[in-house]
Amino acid sequence: MSNTAAGAAPSGNSPAKVLFASLIGTTIEFFDFYIYATAAVLVFPKLFFPAADPTSATLQSLATFAIAFFARPVGSALFGHFGDRIGRKATLVAALLTMGLSTVVIGLLPTHAQIGVLAPVLLALCRFGQGLGLGGEWGGAVLLATENAPPGKRAWYGMFPQLGAPLGFILSGGSFLILAETLTDEQFFGWGWRIPFIASSLLVLVGLWVRLSISETPVFQKAIDHAERVEVPMLTVFREHGRALVLGTVVAIATFVLFYLMTVFALTWGTSALGYKRQEFLMIQLFGVLFFALTIPLSAVLADRHGRRRTLMWVSAAIAGFGLLFTPLFGSGSLAGVLAFLALGLALMGMTYGPLGTVLSELFPTAVRYTGSSLTFNLAGIFGASLAPYIATTLATKYGLHTVGWYLSAAALLTLAALWATRETKDDVL
């Protein structure tokens, strides 16, 4: 770890400004990301991947959903390099613009009926841009919070950018729910689905205004003053911090698998095999996401009080047990069962997601923290999330819903093993 300590934020960075800047950015980023996830299930199979078999079209659409996860490590390396060389502030602005512009362009794309096979190609390119931006956004937002945190409150500060995930989901799910309630199917598929993508430009402007008003983090400023920066952060991460990179990646895998099973897969299965209308299931999911948002602060308090490692080990064990409840709850055929399934699963998601950003950032020294934490998080996205909806849909279709639960339990046990091999970082000095 760096020998520099995180002191009080400078006068230009009040705690409220820091926390709002870290929260608003990830809220925008995840809003953009989730409107694609929702459209990948509800819209794109019909408009960009028309096929005689609806399941094949959905799987093709989910394959483009996965592209962003492979773009995210590229974004981690690119933005992480500049974040560790130039600074957190400028890099965060660039990452926000990259994802924001990609999202707006998706809302303007012609469909397969208009330009043929070029439509899904352009969609895939925009999806890559989304992943590139998110690859640089998340790590910088976490560092903006944790590197300004007072002693003993790093997990609490670090959970604010994590809150952007449920808030972004609520905004995206709410947007599609309102459109579904106010537009006919013809209007929704004709032009209504484009509104959330284009409207995200307004959120990006708010995010840019806030980001441009903050100062550099005190921890990174000290690294500049003490000449601690390295020439090529990514090479330093692989050469000197390979163990932290591997363990951190596996620590985050269960979080990714759980979330994308609770959101993308659940929406796919709920609106197909379970027979729910899209607006009905979106409302059920929004109910569950409230538990996601509520448990993030709770997990941060526990992580600051009892340690990150202990908190995450207990939660990972609970996730492994939850995997056995897929058929009894989600496959129960009752609304109460589905509600309980999503509420419990997303509550566990909040418990594992809240301390995750803090834990991953604490594994690396200041000089490579942006690159290291971003790479770790986004490599976990590849292994834990990129193909999760695809794998889960295939497993459920061919072998039954219970096998999806086994898949989640296996991921949780893998994470539990990685946590056992990882040291506690609560008392480290940044």
TORDREN-602137 format. One record per residue: x, y, z of N, C-alpha, C in turn. Coordinates in steps of 0.2 Angstrom, whole numbers, padded with zeros to 4 digits, always signed. Example, Ala and Ser with C-alpha at 12.3 -4.5 7.8 and 13.67 -1.06 7.14 Angstrom:
BEGIN
+0066-0028+0039+0062-0022+0039+0066-0016+0039
+0064-0011+0035+0068-0005+0036+0064+0000+0039
//
This chain:
BEGIN
+0004-0006+0000+0000+0000+0000+0004+0006+0000
+0001+0012-0002+0005+0018-0002+0006+0020+0005
+0012+0024+0006+0013+0026+0013+0009+0033+0014
+0006+0035+0009+0002+0042+0010-0005+0040+0013
-0007+0045+0017-0013+0044+0021-0019+0048+0018
-0025+0046+0018-0030+0050+0015-0032+0054+0021
-0031+0061+0020-0033+0066+0025-0040+0068+0023
-0041+0074+0026-0047+0077+0025-0047+0080+0018
-0053+0080+0015-0054+0083+0008-0052+0090+0008
-0049+0092+0003-0047+0100+0002-0054+0104+0002
-0053+0110+0003-0059+0114+0003-0063+0114-0003
-0060+0113-0009-0064+0112-0015-0068+0106-0015
-0067+0101-0011-0070+0094-0011-0073+0093-0004
-0079+0096-0003-0083+0095+0003-0086+0088+0002
-0087+0084+0008-0089+0078+0008-0096+0077+0004
-0100+0082+0004-0106+0081+0001-0105+0081-0007
-0100+0086-0009-0099+0086-0016-0096+0080-0019
-0091+0077-0015-0088+0071-0017-0092+0065-0017
-0097+0064-0012-0101+0059-0013-0107+0059-0018
-0109+0066-0019-0114+0067-0024-0110+0065-0031
-0104+0068-0032-0101+0067-0039-0100+0060-0040
-0098+0056-0035-0097+0049-0036-0103+0045-0037
-0109+0047-0034-0115+0044-0035-0118+0045-0041
-0118+0052-0043-0122+0054-0049-0119+0051-0056
-0112+0050-0056-0109+0047-0061-0111+0040-0062
-0110+0036-0057-0112+0029-0058-0119+0028-0059
-0124+0032-0056-0131+0032-0058-0132+0032-0065
-0129+0037-0068-0129+0038-0075-0127+0033-0079
-0121+0030-0077-0118+0025-0081-0122+0019-0081
-0125+0017-0075-0129+0011-0074-0135+0012-0077
-0138+0018-0077-0144+0019-0081-0143+0017-0088
-0138+0020-0091-0136+0018-0098-0136+0011-0099
-0132+0008-0095-0131+0001-0095-0137-0004-0095
-0141-0002-0090-0147-0006-0089-0153-0005-0094
-0153+0001-0097-0158+0002-0102-0156-0003-0108
-0150-0004-0109-0148-0008-0115-0150-0015-0112
-0149-0017-0106-0150-0024-0104-0158-0025-0105
-0162-0020-0103-0169-0021-0103-0171-0022-0111
-0168-0017-0115-0170-0017-0122-0168-0024-0125
-0162-0027-0123-0159-0033-0126-0164-0039-0125
-0169-0038-0120-0174-0043-0119-0180-0042-0122
-0182-0035-0122-0189-0033-0124-0189-0031-0131
-0184-0028-0134-0184-0024-0140-0180-0027-0145
-0174-0027-0144-0169-0029-0149-0170-0036-0153
-0172-0041-0149-0174-0047-0153-0179-0046-0158
-0183-0042-0158-0188-0041-0163-0186-0036-0168
-0182-0031-0166-0181-0025-0171-0174-0026-0174
-0169-0029-0171-0162-0030-0173-0160-0037-0175
-0164-0042-0172-0162-0049-0173-0168-0053-0175
-0172-0051-0180-0178-0055-0182-0177-0062-0184
-0180-0067-0181-0179-0074-0183-0186-0077-0182
-0186-0083-0185-0192-0087-0184-0193-0090-0177
-0188-0091-0174-0188-0094-0167-0186-0088-0162
-0191-0086-0158-0190-0081-0153-0184-0082-0149
-0183-0088-0147-0178-0090-0142-0171-0088-0145
-0170-0090-0152-0164-0089-0155-0163-0081-0156
-0168-0077-0157-0167-0070-0157-0165-0067-0151
-0168-0070-0145-0166-0067-0139-0159-0069-0137
-0157-0075-0139-0150-0077-0137-0145-0073-0141
-0147-0071-0148-0142-0067-0152-0142-0060-0148
-0148-0057-0146-0148-0051-0143-0144-0051-0136
-0144-0056-0132-0140-0057-0126-0133-0058-0128
-0131-0060-0134-0124-0060-0136-0121-0053-0136
-0125-0049-0139-0122-0042-0140-0122-0039-0133
-0127-0041-0129-0126-0038-0122-0120-0040-0119
-0117-0046-0120-0111-0048-0117-0105-0044-0120
-0105-0041-0126-0100-0038-0129-0097-0032-0124
-0101-0029-0121-0099-0023-0116-0094-0026-0111
-0095-0032-0109-0091-0035-0103-0084-0036-0106
-0083-0038-0112-0077-0039-0115-0073-0032-0116
-0077-0027-0117-0075-0020-0119-0072-0017-0112
-0075-0019-0107-0074-0016-0100-0067-0016-0098
-0063-0022-0099-0056-0022-0097-0052-0018-0101
-0054-0017-0108-0050-0012-0112-0051-0005-0110
-0057-0004-0107-0058+0003-0104-0055+0004-0098
-0054-0002-0094-0050-0001-0088-0043+0000-0089
-0040-0003-0094-0033-0002-0096-0032+0005-0099
-0037+0007-0103-0036+0014-0106-0037+0020-0101
-0043+0020-0098-0044+0025-0093-0040+0024-0087
-0039+0018-0085-0035+0017-0079-0028+0020-0080
-0025+0019-0086-0018+0022-0087-0018+0030-0086
-0023+0033-0089-0024+0040-0088-0026+0042-0081
-0030+0038-0078-0032+0040-0071-0026+0039-0066
-0022+0035-0068-0016+0034-0063-0010+0039-0065
-0010+0041-0072-0005+0045-0074-0007+0053-0074
-0013+0054-0076-0015+0061-0076-0019+0064-0070
-0024+0059-0068-0028+0061-0062-0035+0058-0063
-0038+0057-0057-0045+0054-0057-0050+0059-0060
-0050+0065-0059-0055+0070-0062-0056+0070-0069
-0051+0071-0073-0051+0072-0080-0053+0065-0083
-0051+0060-0080-0052+0053-0083-0059+0051-0082
-0062+0053-0077-0069+0052-0075-0074+0056-0080
-0072+0062-0082-0076+0066-0087-0075+0062-0094
-0070+0060-0096-0069+0056-0102-0073+0050-0102
-0073+0046-0097-0077+0040-0097-0084+0041-0097
-0086+0046-0094-0094+0048-0094-0096+0050-0101
-0092+0054-0104-0093+0056-0111-0093+0050-0116
-0089+0045-0115-0088+0039-0120-0095+0035-0119
-0097+0034-0113-0103+0030-0112-0109+0033-0114
-0109+0040-0112-0115+0044-0114-0117+0044-0121
-0111+0046-0125-0112+0046-0132-0114+0040-0136
-0111+0034-0133-0113+0028-0136-0120+0026-0135
-0123+0028-0129-0130+0027-0127-0135+0031-0132
-0133+0037-0132-0137+0041-0136-0138+0039-0144
-0132+0037-0146-0132+0034-0153-0136+0028-0154
-0136+0024-0149-0141+0018-0149-0148+0020-0150
-0150+0025-0147-0157+0028-0148-0158+0030-0155
-0153+0032-0159-0154+0034-0165-0153+0029-0171
-0151+0023-0169-0150+0018-0174-0156+0016-0178
-0155+0015-0185-0160+0012-0189-0160+0004-0187
-0166+0001-0189-0167-0006-0187-0165-0010-0193
-0166-0017-0191-0164-0022-0196-0169-0021-0202
-0175-0019-0201-0180-0018-0207-0178-0013-0211
-0174-0008-0209-0172-0002-0213-0165-0003-0216
-0160-0006-0213-0154-0006-0216-0151-0013-0216
-0155-0018-0214-0153-0025-0214-0147-0027-0209
-0143-0031-0211-0138-0034-0206-0133-0028-0203
-0133-0023-0206-0129-0017-0204-0131-0015-0197
-0138-0016-0196-0141-0013-0190-0138-0017-0183
-0138-0023-0183-0135-0027-0177-0127-0025-0177
-0124-0024-0182-0117-0023-0182-0116-0016-0179
-0120-0011-0181-0119-0004-0177-0121-0005-0170
-0126-0009-0169-0128-0010-0162-0123-0013-0157
-0119-0017-0160-0114-0021-0157-0108-0016-0156
-0107-0011-0160-0101-0006-0160-0103-0001-0154
-0109+0001-0154-0112+0005-0149-0111+0002-0142
-0113-0004-0142-0113-0008-0135-0105-0009-0133
-0101-0009-0138-0094-0009-0136-0092-0003-0133
-0094+0003-0136-0093+0010-0133-0096+0010-0126
-0101+0008-0125-0104+0008-0118-0100+0004-0113
-0097-0002-0115-0093-0005-0110-0086-0002-0109
-0084+0001-0115-0077+0005-0114-0078+0010-0109
-0083+0014-0109-0084+0020-0104-0085+0017-0097
-0089+0012-0096-0091+0009-0090-0084+0006-0087
-0080+0004-0091-0074+0001-0089-0069+0006-0085
-0070+0012-0087-0066+0018-0084-0070+0021-0079
-0076+0021-0079-0080+0025-0074-0080+0022-0067
-0082+0016-0067-0083+0013-0060-0077+0014-0056
-0071+0012-0058-0065+0012-0054-0064+0020-0051
-0064+0024-0056-0063+0031-0054-0068+0034-0049
-0074+0032-0050-0080+0034-0045-0078+0032-0038
-0076+0025-0038-0075+0022-0031-0069+0026-0028
-0064+0027-0032-0058+0031-0029-0059+0038-0027
-0063+0041-0031-0066+0048-0029-0068+0048-0022
-0072+0043-0021-0075+0042-0014-0070+0040-0009
-0067+0034-0010-0063+0031-0005-0056+0036-0003
-0054+0039-0009-0048+0043-0008-0049+0050-0004
-0055+0051-0003-0057+0057+0000-0060+0055+0007
-0060+0049+0009-0064+0047+0015-0060+0048+0021
-0063+0050+0027-0059+0050+0033-0058+0043+0036
-0053+0043+0040-0051+0036+0043-0057+0032+0046
-0058+0026+0045-0063+0022+0048-0070+0022+0044
-0070+0026+0038-0076+0027+0035-0075+0025+0027
-0070+0022+0025-0069+0020+0018-0074+0016+0015
-0077+0011+0019-0082+0007+0016-0089+0011+0015
-0090+0016+0020-0096+0020+0020-0096+0024+0014
-0090+0028+0013-0089+0032+0007-0089+0028+0001
-0086+0022+0001-0086+0018-0005-0092+0015-0008
-0097+0015-0003-0104+0012-0005-0108+0017-0009
-0106+0024-0009-0110+0029-0013-0110+0028-0020
-0104+0026-0023-0105+0025-0030-0108+0018-0032
-0108+0013-0027-0112+0007-0028-0119+0008-0028
-0121+0013-0024-0129+0015-0024-0131+0017-0031
-0126+0019-0035-0128+0021-0042-0131+0015-0046
-0129+0009-0044-0132+0003-0048-0140+0002-0046
-0142+0002-0040-0149+0001-0039-0153+0008-0042
-0150+0014-0041-0154+0020-0043-0154+0020-0051
-0149+0018-0054-0149+0017-0061-0154+0012-0064
-0154+0007-0060-0159+0002-0062-0166+0004-0061
-0168+0007-0056-0174+0010-0054-0176+0015-0060
-0172+0020-0062-0173+0024-0067-0174+0021-0074
-0170+0016-0075-0171+0013-0082-0177+0008-0082
-0178+0004-0076-0184+0000-0076-0191+0005-0076
-0190+0010-0072-0196+0015-0072-0198+0018-0079
-0192+0019-0082-0193+0022-0089-0197+0018-0094
-0195+0011-0094-0198+0007-0098-0205+0005-0096
-0206+0005-0089-0213+0004-0086-0217+0009-0088
-0215+0015-0088-0220+0021-0090-0221+0021-0097
-0216+0019-0101-0218+0019-0108-0222+0013-0110
-0222+0007-0106-0226+0002-0108-0233+0003-0106
-0234+0007-0101-0241+0009-0098-0244+0014-0102
-0240+0019-0106-0243+0025-0109-0243+0024-0117
-0239+0019-0119-0239+0018-0127-0242+0011-0129
-0245+0011-0135-0247+0005-0137-0241+0001-0140
-0241-0006-0141-0236-0010-0143-0233-0007-0149
-0237-0005-0154-0235-0002-0160-0231+0004-0159
-0233+0009-0155-0229+0015-0153-0223+0013-0150
-0223+0009-0145-0217+0007-0141-0211+0004-0146
-0213-0001-0150-0208-0004-0154-0206+0001-0160
-0211+0005-0162-0210+0010-0167-0205+0015-0166
-0206+0019-0160-0201+0024-0158-0200+0025-0150
-0205+0022-0146-0205+0023-0139-0199+0021-0136
-0196+0015-0138-0190+0012-0135-0184+0016-0135
-0184+0021-0140-0178+0025-0141-0178+0031-0136
-0183+0033-0132-0184+0038-0128-0179+0038-0122
-0178+0032-0119-0173+0032-0113-0166+0033-0115
-0164+0030-0121-0157+0031-0124-0156+0038-0125
-0160+0042-0129-0159+0049-0131-0159+0053-0124
-0164+0052-0120-0165+0056-0114-0159+0055-0109
-0155+0050-0110-0149+0050-0106-0144+0055-0107
-0145+0059-0112-0140+0064-0114-0141+0070-0108
-0147+0071-0106-0149+0076-0101-0145+0074-0094
-0145+0067-0092-0142+0065-0087-0134+0066-0087
-0131+0065-0093-0124+0066-0094-0122+0073-0093
-0126+0077-0095-0125+0085-0094-0124+0086-0087
-0129+0084-0083-0129+0085-0076-0122+0082-0073
-0121+0076-0075-0115+0072-0072-0109+0076-0074
-0108+0079-0080-0102+0083-0082-0101+0089-0078
-0107+0092-0077-0107+0098-0073-0104+0097-0066
-0106+0092-0063-0104+0090-0056-0097+0088-0056
-0095+0084-0061-0088+0081-0061-0083+0087-0062
-0085+0091-0066-0080+0097-0068-0079+0102-0062
-0084+0101-0057-0083+0106-0051-0079+0103-0046
-0077+0097-0046-0073+0094-0041-0065+0095-0042
-0061+0094-0036-0054+0094-0037-0051+0087-0037
-0045+0087-0038-0042+0080-0038-0042+0078-0031
-0042+0071-0030-0042+0068-0024-0035+0069-0020
-0035+0070-0013-0029+0072-0009-0024+0066-0010
-0026+0060-0010-0022+0054-0010-0018+0054-0017
-0021+0055-0022-0018+0056-0029-0013+0062-0029
-0015+0067-0026-0011+0073-0027-0005+0072-0023
-0005+0068-0017+0001+0067-0014+0006+0062-0018
+0003+0058-0022+0007+0053-0026+0010+0057-0031
+0007+0063-0034+0011+0067-0038+0016+0071-0035
+0015+0074-0029+0020+0077-0025+0026+0073-0023
+0025+0067-0022+0030+0062-0020+0033+0058-0026
+0031+0060-0032+0034+0057-0038+0033+0049-0038
+0027+0047-0036+0025+0040-0035+0022+0036-0041
+0020+0040-0046+0017+0038-0052+0022+0033-0056
+0019+0028-0059+0023+0024-0064+0022+0025-0071
+0026+0023-0075+0025+0025-0082+0020+0021-0086
+0019+0014-0085+0014+0010-0088+0010+0006-0082
+0005+0009-0079+0002+0006-0073+0000-0001-0075
-0003-0003-0081-0006-0009-0082+0000-0015-0081
+0006-0013-0084+0011-0018-0084+0014-0019-0077
+0013-0013-0073+0015-0014-0066+0010-0018-0062
+0004-0018-0063-0001-0022-0060+0000-0029-0062
+0001-0031-0068+0002-0038-0070+0009-0041-0067
+0014-0036-0067+0021-0038-0065+0021-0039-0057
+0018-0034-0053+0020-0034-0046+0013-0035-0042
+0008-0035-0045+0001-0036-0041-0003-0041-0044
+0000-0047-0047-0004-0052-0051-0008-0056-0046
-0006-0057-0040-0010-0061-0035-0016-0057-0033
-0015-0050-0032-0021-0046-0030-0026-0046-0036
-0024-0046-0042-0028-0045-0048-0032-0052-0048
-0029-0057-0047-0033-0064-0048-0038-0065-0043
-0035-0064-0036-0040-0065-0031-0046-0060-0031
-0044-0054-0032-0049-0049-0033-0055-0050-0038
-0052-0053-0044-0057-0055-0049-0062-0060-0047
-0059-0065-0043-0063-0071-0041-0068-0069-0035
-0065-0064-0031-0069-0061-0026-0076-0058-0028
-0075-0055-0034-0081-0051-0037-0086-0056-0042
-0084-0062-0043-0087-0066-0048-0095-0067-0045
-0095-0069-0039-0102-0071-0037-0107-0065-0037
-0104-0059-0036-0108-0053-0036-0111-0052-0043
-0107-0053-0048-0109-0052-0055-0114-0057-0057
-0113-0063-0056-0117-0069-0058-0124-0068-0054
-0124-0066-0048-0130-0065-0044-0134-0059-0047
-0131-0054-0049-0135-0048-0051-0138-0049-0058
-0134-0052-0063-0137-0053-0069-0142-0059-0070
-0142-0063-0065-0147-0068-0065-0153-0065-0062
-0153-0060-0057-0159-0057-0054-0162-0052-0059
-0158-0050-0063-0161-0044-0068-0162-0047-0075
-0157-0048-0079-0158-0050-0086-0161-0057-0087
-0158-0062-0083-0161-0068-0084-0168-0069-0081
-0169-0066-0075-0176-0066-0072-0181-0063-0077
-0179-0057-0080-0184-0054-0084-0185-0058-0091
-0180-0061-0093-0181-0066-0099-0185-0071-0097
-0184-0075-0092-0188-0081-0090-0195-0079-0087
-0195-0073-0084-0202-0071-0081-0207-0069-0087
-0204-0066-0092-0209-0064-0098-0210-0069-0103
-0206-0075-0102-0207-0080-0107-0210-0087-0104
-0206-0090-0100-0208-0096-0097-0213-0095-0092
-0213-0090-0088-0218-0089-0082-0224-0085-0085
-0224-0082-0091-0230-0079-0094-0232-0072-0091
-0227-0069-0088-0229-0062-0086-0228-0057-0091
-0233-0052-0091-0232-0046-0096-0226-0042-0094
-0223-0039-0099-0216-0035-0097-0217-0030-0092
-0223-0026-0092-0224-0021-0087-0225-0024-0080
-0228-0030-0080-0230-0033-0073-0223-0035-0070
-0219-0038-0074-0212-0041-0072-0208-0035-0070
-0208-0030-0074-0204-0024-0072-0205-0021-0065
-0212-0021-0064-0214-0019-0057-0212-0023-0052
-0212-0030-0053-0210-0034-0048-0202-0034-0047
-0198-0033-0052-0191-0031-0052-0190-0025-0048
-0193-0020-0049-0192-0013-0046-0193-0014-0038
-0198-0018-0037-0199-0020-0029-0193-0023-0026
-0190-0028-0030-0184-0031-0028-0178-0027-0027
-0178-0022-0032-0172-0018-0032-0172-0013-0026
-0178-0012-0023-0178-0008-0017-0174-0011-0011
-0174-0018-0011-0170-0021-0006-0163-0021-0008
-0161-0021-0014-0154-0020-0016-0151-0013-0014
-0155-0008-0014-0153-0001-0012-0153-0001-0005
-0157-0004-0001-0157-0003+0006-0152-0007+0010
-0150-0013+0007-0144-0017+0010-0137-0014+0008
-0136-0010+0003-0130-0007+0002-0127-0003+0008
-0131+0001+0011-0128+0005+0016-0127+0000+0022
-0131-0004+0024-0130-0009+0029-0124-0013+0028
-0122-0015+0022-0116-0019+0021-0110-0015+0022
-0110-0008+0021-0105-0004+0022-0103-0003+0029
-0109-0002+0033-0108-0001+0040-0104-0008+0043
-0107-0014+0041-0104-0020+0044-0097-0021+0042
-0095-0018+0035-0088-0019+0033-0083-0014+0037
-0086-0008+0038-0081-0004+0042-0081-0006+0049
-0086-0009+0052-0086-0011+0059-0082-0018+0060
-0084-0023+0056-0081-0030+0057-0076-0032+0052
-0075-0028+0047-0070-0030+0042-0073-0032+0035
-0070-0031+0030-0073-0032+0023-0073-0040+0022
-0067-0043+0024-0067-0050+0022-0072-0054+0026
-0073-0053+0032-0078-0057+0036-0085-0056+0034
-0087-0049+0032-0093-0048+0030-0095-0051+0023
-0090-0051+0018-0091-0054+0012-0091-0062+0012
-0088-0065+0017-0088-0072+0017-0094-0074+0020
-0097-0071+0025-0104-0073+0027-0109-0072+0021
-0109-0067+0018-0114-0065+0012-0113-0070+0007
-0107-0072+0005-0105-0077+0000-0108-0084+0001
-0108-0086+0008-0111-0092+0010-0118-0092+0009
-0121-0086+0011-0128-0085+0010-0131-0086+0003
-0127-0083-0002-0128-0083-0009-0128-0090-0011
-0123-0094-0009-0123-0101-0011-0129-0105-0009
-0132-0103-0003-0138-0106+0000-0144-0104-0004
-0144-0098-0006-0149-0095-0010-0150-0098-0017
-0144-0101-0020-0145-0104-0026-0149-0110-0026
-0150-0113-0020-0155-0119-0020-0162-0117-0020
-0164-0111-0020-0171-0109-0019-0174-0107-0026
-0170-0107-0031-0172-0105-0038-0179-0109-0039
-0179-0115-0039-0185-0119-0041-0191-0118-0035
-0189-0118-0029-0195-0117-0024-0198-0110-0024
-0194-0105-0026-0197-0098-0026-0198-0096-0033
-0193-0095-0037-0194-0093-0044-0199-0097-0048
-0198-0104-0047-0202-0108-0051-0208-0111-0047
-0210-0107-0042-0216-0109-0038-0223-0108-0042
-0223-0104-0047-0229-0102-0050-0233-0097-0047
-0231-0095-0041-0235-0090-0037-0232-0083-0037
-0235-0078-0037-0233-0071-0037-0229-0070-0030
-0231-0073-0025-0228-0072-0019-0221-0075-0019
-0220-0081-0022-0214-0084-0023-0209-0080-0027
-0211-0077-0032-0207-0073-0037-0205-0067-0033
-0210-0064-0029-0208-0058-0025-0202-0059-0020
-0203-0065-0017-0199-0067-0012-0192-0068-0015
-0192-0072-0020-0186-0073-0024-0182-0067-0026
-0185-0062-0029-0182-0056-0031-0179-0052-0025
-0184-0051-0020-0182-0047-0014-0176-0050-0010
-0176-0057-0009-0171-0060-0006-0164-0060-0010
-0165-0061-0016-0159-0061-0021-0156-0055-0021
-0160-0049-0022-0157-0043-0023-0155-0040-0016
-0158-0042-0011-0155-0040-0004-0148-0043-0003
-0147-0049-0005-0140-0052-0005-0136-0048-0009
-0138-0046-0015-0134-0042-0020-0132-0036-0017
-0136-0032-0013-0134-0026-0010-0128-0028-0004
-0129-0033-0001-0124-0035+0004-0117-0037+0002
-0117-0040-0004-0111-0041-0007-0108-0035-0011
-0112-0031-0014-0110-0026-0018-0108-0020-0015
-0111-0018-0009-0109-0012-0005-0102-0012-0003
-0098-0017-0001-0091-0016+0001-0086-0018-0005
-0089-0020-0010-0085-0023-0015-0080-0018-0018
-0082-0012-0020-0078-0006-0023-0072-0005-0018
-0074-0004-0011-0069-0002-0006-0064-0008-0006
-0066-0014-0006-0061-0020-0005-0056-0020-0011
-0059-0019-0017-0055-0020-0023-0050-0014-0024
-0052-0008-0022-0048-0002-0022-0042-0003-0017
-0043-0006-0011-0039-0007-0006-0033-0012-0007
-0034-0016-0012-0029-0021-0014-0023-0018-0018
-0024-0012-0020-0018-0009-0024-0016-0003-0021
-0009-0001-0022-0007+0005-0020-0009+0011-0025
-0008+0017-0022-0011+0023-0026-0008+0023-0033
-0002+0022-0034+0001+0023-0041-0003+0019-0047
-0006+0013-0045-0009+0009-0049-0016+0007-0047
-0019+0011-0043-0025+0009-0040-0031+0010-0045
-0031+0015-0049-0036+0016-0054-0036+0010-0059
-0030+0008-0061-0030+0003-0066-0031-0004-0063
-0028-0005-0057-0029-0012-0054-0036-0013-0052
-0039-0009-0048-0046-0010-0046-0051-0010-0052
-0050-0006-0057-0054-0006-0063-0054-0013-0067
-0047-0015-0068-0046-0021-0071-0049-0027-0067
-0048-0027-0061-0051-0033-0057-0059-0033-0057
-0062-0027-0056-0069-0027-0057-0072-0029-0064
-0068-0027-0069-0071-0029-0076-0069-0035-0078
-0063-0038-0076-0062-0045-0078-0067-0050-0074
-0069-0048-0068-0074-0052-0065-0081-0051-0069
-0082-0045-0072-0088-0045-0077-0088-0050-0082
-0082-0051-0085-0081-0056-0091-0083-0063-0088
-0080-0065-0083-0081-0072-0081-0087-0073-0077
-0090-0067-0074-0096-0068-0070-0102-0066-0073
-0102-0061-0077-0108-0058-0080-0109-0058-0087
-0104-0058-0091-0105-0057-0098-0109-0062-0101
-0108-0069-0099-0112-0074-0102-0117-0077-0097
-0118-0074-0092-0122-0076-0087-0130-0077-0089
-0133-0072-0092-0139-0073-0095-0140-0078-0100
-0135-0079-0104-0135-0084-0110-0134-0091-0107
-0129-0092-0102-0128-0098-0099-0135-0100-0095
-0138-0095-0091-0143-0097-0087-0149-0099-0092
-0150-0095-0097-0156-0097-0101-0155-0103-0105
-0149-0105-0106-0148-0112-0109-0149-0117-0104
-0146-0116-0098-0147-0121-0093-0154-0122-0091
-0158-0117-0090-0165-0118-0088-0169-0121-0094
-0168-0119-0100-0171-0122-0106-0170-0130-0107
-0164-0132-0106-0162-0138-0107-0162-0143-0101
-0161-0140-0095-0160-0145-0090-0164-0143-0084
-0168-0137-0084-0172-0135-0079-0170-0130-0075
-0174-0126-0071-0173-0120-0068-0168-0121-0062
-0168-0127-0059-0164-0129-0053-0156-0128-0055
-0155-0130-0061-0148-0130-0063-0145-0123-0063
-0149-0118-0064-0147-0111-0064-0145-0109-0057
-0149-0112-0052-0147-0111-0045-0140-0114-0043
-0139-0120-0046-0133-0123-0045-0127-0119-0048
-0128-0116-0053-0123-0112-0056-0121-0106-0052
-0126-0103-0049-0125-0097-0044-0122-0100-0038
-0124-0105-0035-0120-0108-0029-0113-0110-0030
-0111-0112-0036-0104-0114-0038-0100-0107-0038
-0103-0102-0041-0100-0096-0042-0098-0093-0035
-0103-0093-0030-0103-0091-0023-0097-0095-0019
-0097-0101-0020-0092-0105-0017-0085-0104-0020
-0084-0102-0026-0078-0100-0029-0076-0093-0026
-0080-0089-0025-0079-0082-0022-0077-0083-0015
-0080-0088-0011-0079-0089-0004-0072-0092-0003
-0070-0096-0008-0063-0098-0008-0058-0093-0009
-0059-0088-0013-0055-0082-0015-0054-0078-0009
-0060-0077-0005-0060-0073+0001-0056-0076+0006
-0056-0082+0007-0052-0086+0012-0045-0085+0011
-0043-0084+0004-0036-0083+0003-0034-0076+0003
-0038-0071+0004-0037-0064+0004-0036-0061+0011
-0032-0057+0012-0031-0054+0018-0036-0048+0020
-0037-0046+0026-0041-0041+0028-0038-0034+0026
-0042-0029+0023-0039-0023+0021-0042-0017+0025
-0046-0018+0030-0050-0013+0033-0045-0008+0037
-0039-0010+0039-0035-0006+0043-0029-0003+0039
-0029-0005+0033-0024-0002+0028-0024+0005+0027
-0018+0008+0026-0018+0016+0025-0017+0017+0018
-0022+0021+0015-0021+0022+0007-0015+0027+0006
//
